[in-house]
């Protein structure tokens, strides 16, 4: 049943609806975005909107997937594998944190958690659209770094996951438990520096 509810019908005005919804969600947030406003901004009727997305959550997740995929592609396009390992890790870390700490990133997380029982596919679809892409790219980069004798890693997938978790230290728990909603550049740099040093202490040669 959940899979059926995840199905999204595409058509001639699909991209038009998606772009209009993206504008409204980024401006008003999920709760503040009304279907009427999304339809008006997209220049389509409510009937057309509902024919594509019968549930606002599905529309939001489609927008979120597209946004996440766009940001992942932009990050990968500007990733320079010829740079020193620590510089590349810093770039990956700041790109990753920049998204999960953004308003859109936080809304995606909250909706995935809130709707996990009703729409279990939401989280999986979102993960495949961006985080999995970045993880695969990091694994490939670490493999190349290992070939250059810069690191010694037995399990590349585990190492990539460990680095992502190190980047969330201290800040992520404060965010999800509502202790803090914004972080200064100095706070982020402190955590990223620590993540890189810890990672290199474990895997660097």
C-alpha angles and dihedrals in degrees: 000000000000090000091053090051090051092058113113120197113220125206146146095303098036096107090044091055092045094053093047091049091049090055093050096044093049091049102039105020125232099292094042095049112096125202089232091056093046091051092048094048091046091049092232135114121260088245090058091047093051091046088064100033118021090180127048090219091059090051091049092050091049089052090046092050092050092047093048092047090049092052092046091051092048091050092049092046091058096039109113110203091192092068120100115278097249092049091052092048089052091052092049091047096050092045091050095046093043089063102040091048093048121101091251092049092051093048091050091052094048094049093047089054096042094048098038093112097045098036109023091166093063095078094043093050092048093048092053093049098061122343092056090050092053092044092052091049091051091049090052091049093049089050090054091047089052090052087054089052093243095122138020111216128164096187113033095183092052092047091053091050091047091053091052090051092048088055090057095051115132095349102063097053090049089052100048093044092049097244091125133005102186132042130201123234088250092055092050093045091052092056095042092050090051092048093052094046092048093046093048092046088057101038109014120108 
